[in-house]
């Protein structure tokens, strides 16, 4: 097992999307050798991170299998399907056989918790949501944990709230005309800046634990219209017209998202990881995005 306080030497990230790429860049800045998987390596940014094809319709590339054999840690951020984690199904034999593997992680979601009517959840809360998304996430979590137990290695599941950061936030949505001003009275939920996710995962890698569960989140659960109004004020945008959360004109997936109101108590995660978020509320996160140029196409 990786020594406490020491990062893995080589990390493989399955799914270099928004979260996966942020983690890869953070780990690389700390001296870790990072590789990742994508569906199409030709359609990715030139950031120097080695990308290997992982596609459900194709056998895993030899280069990806070689990366698994050399990685001390593997983290998966691939969305689940009806049968759990498609990446794990394709790569389970290689992961079981890897001589180097000492830690696995899985990025899950707080969607596995049902509506709490604004109440609090933490690591001890019952994962009681019954929708398709929750069932798929829990199945994927279970199978990653089973692999770790079979191997006798450390594992971490991260149940995440909505992620945002530079390039993906309310300022960008307002500037592009995609922002939705959806209101459900009493709705509260947390967020997590993608840079804080990266530091939380790195902290978990430094403190490898068997069957760990973490709920990293910011300090201020807030209604979405409050966050949107702050971004509009910051960037000089007009607020879009308000819509009720149960308006039939909204997509069913959006109505389901706004149906669950809950707040995250992340004190247990912070103590276990010796971690604190840099962006403690959406205000600090949006200020950072504005300073970086998000939403700047709109006249100030």
Backbone torsions as a table, in degrees:
resi	resn	phi	psi	omega
1	UNK	NA	143.8	178.2
2	UNK	-58.5	136.4	-179.8
3	UNK	-65.6	145.8	179.2
4	UNK	-59.6	133.8	178.4
5	UNK	89.0	-6.9	-177.0
6	UNK	-112.5	126.6	177.4
7	UNK	-72.2	153.5	172.6
8	UNK	-60.7	154.0	178.3
9	UNK	-78.0	-37.2	-178.1
10	UNK	-132.4	132.3	-179.0
11	UNK	-128.0	137.0	173.3
12	UNK	-113.7	127.0	179.3
13	UNK	-110.2	116.0	178.5
14	UNK	-86.4	110.1	-177.4
15	UNK	97.9	83.9	-179.8
16	UNK	-90.2	63.5	173.0
17	UNK	-87.7	-149.4	-176.3
18	UNK	-60.7	-51.8	-179.1
19	UNK	-71.0	-44.4	-177.4
20	UNK	-61.7	-40.4	-179.4
21	UNK	-69.4	-39.5	177.8
22	UNK	-60.6	-41.6	178.0
23	UNK	-66.0	-41.9	-179.5
24	UNK	-60.8	-45.2	-179.6
25	UNK	-65.9	-37.7	178.4
26	UNK	-65.3	-47.9	-179.3
27	UNK	-62.8	-40.3	179.6
28	UNK	-62.7	-35.5	178.2
29	UNK	-65.5	-19.1	179.2
30	UNK	-96.7	6.6	176.0
31	UNK	93.1	8.0	179.8
32	UNK	-84.3	140.4	172.5
33	UNK	-80.7	119.2	-173.6
34	UNK	-121.5	133.4	170.3
35	UNK	-128.1	166.9	-177.9
36	UNK	-152.5	174.4	177.4
37	UNK	-120.6	147.5	175.3
38	UNK	-145.2	166.1	177.2
39	UNK	-72.4	-37.8	-177.2
40	UNK	-135.3	98.4	-177.8
41	UNK	-60.6	-22.0	-178.2
42	UNK	-75.0	-18.5	-174.5
43	UNK	-106.2	40.9	-176.9
44	UNK	-126.1	158.8	-177.2
45	UNK	-69.1	153.6	-179.9
46	UNK	-86.3	72.0	-178.8
47	UNK	-103.3	5.0	177.0
48	UNK	85.6	-2.1	178.1
49	UNK	-83.6	126.5	179.3
50	UNK	-66.8	128.1	-179.2
51	UNK	-120.5	134.7	179.9
52	UNK	-119.9	145.2	-177.6
53	UNK	-73.1	132.1	171.2
54	UNK	-135.5	108.1	-174.6
55	UNK	-133.0	135.6	-176.7
56	UNK	-62.6	-19.2	-178.5
57	UNK	-94.8	4.6	-177.1
58	UNK	-135.4	150.6	173.1
59	UNK	-65.4	148.9	-179.8
60	UNK	-59.2	140.9	177.5
61	UNK	-64.1	150.0	177.9
62	UNK	-60.6	-36.8	179.9
63	UNK	-65.4	-35.9	177.6
64	UNK	-68.2	-41.4	178.1
65	UNK	-63.6	-37.2	177.1
66	UNK	-66.3	-38.5	178.5
67	UNK	-64.3	-37.9	177.3
68	UNK	-63.4	-41.8	-178.5
69	UNK	-64.3	-23.6	-176.7
70	UNK	-102.5	-12.9	-173.0
71	UNK	-79.5	133.2	172.0
72	UNK	-76.7	-29.1	-176.7
73	UNK	-140.0	141.4	176.5
74	UNK	-128.5	128.7	176.4
75	UNK	-121.0	135.0	-178.7
76	UNK	-111.4	128.8	174.2
77	UNK	-124.2	20.9	179.5
78	UNK	-76.4	131.4	179.1
79	UNK	-62.4	145.5	179.9
80	UNK	-77.9	163.2	171.4
81	UNK	-120.2	-168.1	-175.2
82	UNK	-62.6	-21.7	-178.5
83	UNK	-105.3	17.0	179.1
84	UNK	104.1	-132.5	-176.1
85	UNK	-98.8	112.6	-179.6
86	UNK	-64.7	-31.6	178.7
87	UNK	-65.6	-43.5	-179.7
88	UNK	-65.5	-38.7	178.0
89	UNK	-59.3	-41.9	-178.3
90	UNK	-72.7	-33.1	-168.2
91	UNK	-109.8	0.4	-176.2
92	UNK	-54.6	-45.2	-179.7
93	UNK	-60.4	-41.1	179.6
94	UNK	-68.1	-37.8	179.5
95	UNK	-67.9	-37.0	178.1
96	UNK	-67.4	-32.1	-174.9
97	UNK	-91.0	-11.2	-174.3
98	UNK	-61.3	126.3	179.2
99	UNK	-77.6	-17.2	-173.4
100	UNK	-97.0	-21.4	-167.7
101	UNK	-64.8	128.0	-179.7
102	UNK	-128.5	-10.8	-175.2
103	UNK	-155.0	138.3	172.2
104	UNK	-130.1	146.7	178.3
105	UNK	-134.7	152.7	179.3
106	UNK	-137.4	129.3	176.7
107	UNK	-88.7	108.8	-179.8
108	UNK	-106.9	-154.1	-172.7
109	UNK	-147.7	150.0	173.1
110	UNK	-74.5	1.3	173.0
111	UNK	-64.4	-12.0	178.6
112	UNK	-75.6	-9.6	176.1
113	UNK	-99.0	134.3	178.2
114	UNK	-74.5	-179.8	-179.4
115	UNK	-61.1	132.6	176.7
116	UNK	-112.8	9.1	-179.7
117	UNK	53.7	41.4	179.7
118	UNK	86.4	0.4	179.9
119	UNK	-76.8	177.0	-171.9
120	UNK	-97.4	148.0	171.3
121	UNK	-126.2	153.6	173.0
122	UNK	-147.6	-166.7	-174.3
123	UNK	-64.7	-18.5	-179.1
124	UNK	-93.3	-5.1	-175.4
125	UNK	-70.3	150.4	-179.7
126	UNK	-75.6	129.4	176.3
127	UNK	-80.7	89.8	-166.3
128	UNK	-113.5	5.8	177.8
129	UNK	-68.3	146.3	-174.4
130	UNK	-116.8	-0.1	-179.3
131	UNK	-71.2	168.5	-177.5
132	UNK	-58.6	-42.7	-178.5
133	UNK	-60.1	-45.1	-179.5
134	UNK	-64.5	-44.0	-179.3
135	UNK	-61.8	-41.9	179.5
136	UNK	-65.8	-43.7	180.0
137	UNK	-62.1	-44.6	-178.6
138	UNK	-65.4	-36.9	177.4
139	UNK	-64.1	-43.6	178.1
140	UNK	-63.4	-44.5	177.2
141	UNK	-56.3	-47.7	-176.8
142	UNK	-59.7	-40.6	-176.4
143	UNK	-74.8	-33.6	174.0
144	UNK	-67.2	-40.3	178.3
145	UNK	-64.6	-39.6	179.3
146	UNK	-63.3	-40.4	177.5
147	UNK	-61.1	-43.8	-179.3
148	UNK	-64.1	-42.0	178.8
149	UNK	-64.4	-40.9	177.6
150	UNK	-59.6	-40.2	-179.7
151	UNK	-82.2	-17.3	-175.8
152	UNK	71.2	36.9	-176.9
153	UNK	-121.0	171.2	179.1
154	UNK	-72.8	151.4	178.5
155	UNK	-147.3	148.1	178.3
156	UNK	-139.8	128.8	171.3
157	UNK	-107.6	130.0	179.5
158	UNK	-111.3	110.2	176.5
159	UNK	-92.2	113.0	-165.9
160	UNK	-107.8	144.2	167.4
161	UNK	-80.6	-166.3	178.9
162	UNK	-64.6	130.9	179.4
163	UNK	-93.0	144.5	174.2
164	UNK	-149.6	174.1	179.3
165	UNK	163.0	-165.6	178.9
166	UNK	-59.1	131.1	178.9
167	UNK	87.7	-14.0	-179.5
168	UNK	-144.7	93.2	-175.6
169	UNK	-167.9	177.8	-177.0
170	UNK	-65.1	-30.3	177.0
171	UNK	-62.3	-45.8	179.0
172	UNK	-63.6	-43.6	-179.8
173	UNK	-62.4	-41.2	178.1
174	UNK	-66.0	-43.4	-178.8
175	UNK	-64.1	-32.7	-177.7
176	UNK	-92.7	1.1	-179.9
177	UNK	71.6	22.6	-178.0
178	UNK	-105.3	-1.4	-174.8
179	UNK	-69.4	139.4	176.1
180	UNK	-113.5	126.8	178.3
181	UNK	-98.1	83.8	-174.3
182	UNK	-104.7	131.7	-173.9
183	UNK	-121.8	125.5	166.7
184	UNK	-126.3	115.0	-178.3
185	UNK	-54.8	131.2	177.5
186	UNK	84.8	-3.7	-177.0
187	UNK	-69.5	131.2	177.2
188	UNK	-138.2	139.0	167.4
189	UNK	-159.3	161.3	-179.1
190	UNK	-89.6	171.5	174.4
191	UNK	-134.9	171.5	175.3
192	UNK	-147.1	124.9	176.3
193	UNK	-69.3	138.8	-175.6
194	UNK	-62.2	-29.6	176.7
195	UNK	-68.4	-33.4	176.6
196	UNK	-73.2	-33.1	172.3
197	UNK	-59.3	-44.2	-178.1
198	UNK	-60.9	-42.2	-179.8
199	UNK	-71.9	-30.8	177.1
200	UNK	-67.6	-43.5	178.6
201	UNK	-64.8	-42.0	177.7
202	UNK	-61.2	-38.8	177.9
203	UNK	-63.6	-39.3	178.1
204	UNK	-65.9	-36.1	177.0
205	UNK	-66.6	-33.4	178.6
206	UNK	-73.2	-22.7	-177.4
207	UNK	-124.2	66.6	-174.0
208	UNK	-62.7	132.7	-174.9
209	UNK	-137.6	143.5	176.1
210	UNK	-72.0	129.8	171.0
211	UNK	54.9	46.5	-177.8
212	UNK	-82.1	149.7	176.8
213	UNK	-132.0	128.7	-177.1
214	UNK	-130.5	145.1	175.8
215	UNK	-126.0	73.1	178.2
216	UNK	-70.0	138.9	-179.2
217	UNK	-160.9	167.8	178.0
218	UNK	-79.7	-175.0	-174.1
219	UNK	-91.9	-12.6	-169.1
220	UNK	-134.4	90.0	170.7
221	UNK	-61.0	138.5	-173.6
222	UNK	-151.2	153.4	175.2
223	UNK	-67.1	145.3	-175.7
224	UNK	-61.2	-33.2	-179.2
225	UNK	-67.7	-26.2	177.1
226	UNK	-69.3	-40.7	178.0
227	UNK	-67.0	-43.5	179.7
228	UNK	-63.3	-41.2	179.4
229	UNK	-64.0	-38.1	178.4
230	UNK	-65.6	-42.3	178.2
231	UNK	-64.8	-39.6	178.8
232	UNK	-63.5	-42.0	177.6
233	UNK	-65.2	-42.6	-178.7
234	UNK	-62.0	-42.1	-175.1
235	UNK	-98.2	-1.6	-179.7
236	UNK	74.0	33.8	179.8
237	UNK	-98.0	154.6	170.0
238	UNK	-82.3	141.5	176.5
239	UNK	-71.0	135.7	174.4
240	UNK	-64.7	161.1	177.4
241	UNK	-60.8	143.4	-179.6
242	UNK	-74.4	145.4	175.3
243	UNK	-130.8	141.7	174.5
244	UNK	-71.6	145.1	-175.6
245	UNK	-63.1	-25.6	-178.8
246	UNK	-102.3	18.6	176.9
247	UNK	-61.5	128.0	-179.8
248	UNK	-60.0	-19.2	179.2
249	UNK	-72.0	-18.3	178.5
250	UNK	-78.1	146.4	176.8
251	UNK	-61.1	144.7	179.5
252	UNK	-55.0	-35.3	-179.8
253	UNK	-64.4	-37.7	177.3
254	UNK	-68.6	-41.5	179.1
255	UNK	-62.5	-38.5	177.4
256	UNK	-65.1	-39.8	-179.6
257	UNK	-60.9	-42.8	-176.3
258	UNK	-83.1	-2.0	-179.3
259	UNK	-79.3	-18.1	-175.3
260	UNK	-109.1	121.3	179.6
261	UNK	-116.2	118.2	-179.1
262	UNK	-156.5	156.2	179.1
263	UNK	-121.6	144.9	-175.1
264	UNK	-102.2	126.5	171.2
265	UNK	-96.9	103.7	-174.8
266	UNK	-99.2	16.7	-177.1
267	UNK	-63.1	-37.9	178.7
268	UNK	-64.0	-42.0	177.5
269	UNK	-63.5	-43.6	-178.5
270	UNK	-64.0	-40.5	179.1
271	UNK	-67.8	-43.1	-177.4
272	UNK	-65.4	-37.4	-176.1
273	UNK	-95.2	-6.6	-173.6
274	UNK	53.3	51.1	-169.6
275	UNK	-132.7	145.2	172.4
276	UNK	-136.9	141.2	177.7
277	UNK	-71.0	142.2	174.5
278	UNK	-74.0	-40.1	-179.0
279	UNK	-99.3	89.8	-169.5
280	UNK	-72.9	-25.0	175.3
281	UNK	-139.2	172.2	177.7
282	UNK	-63.1	-24.1	-178.7
283	UNK	-64.2	-47.3	178.7
284	UNK	-64.9	-39.4	-179.8
285	UNK	-65.8	-43.0	178.9
286	UNK	-70.1	-34.9	176.8
287	UNK	-62.7	-40.5	177.6
288	UNK	-64.4	-42.2	179.5
289	UNK	-65.7	-40.5	178.3
290	UNK	-64.0	-42.2	179.0
291	UNK	-64.7	-28.5	179.4
292	UNK	-83.4	-4.7	176.2
293	UNK	107.3	-1.0	177.9
294	UNK	-65.1	130.1	-179.5
295	UNK	82.0	0.6	-174.1
296	UNK	-73.3	-12.6	176.3
297	UNK	-66.7	-21.5	177.2
298	UNK	-78.7	134.1	179.2
299	UNK	-59.0	132.5	179.5
300	UNK	-87.1	NA	NA
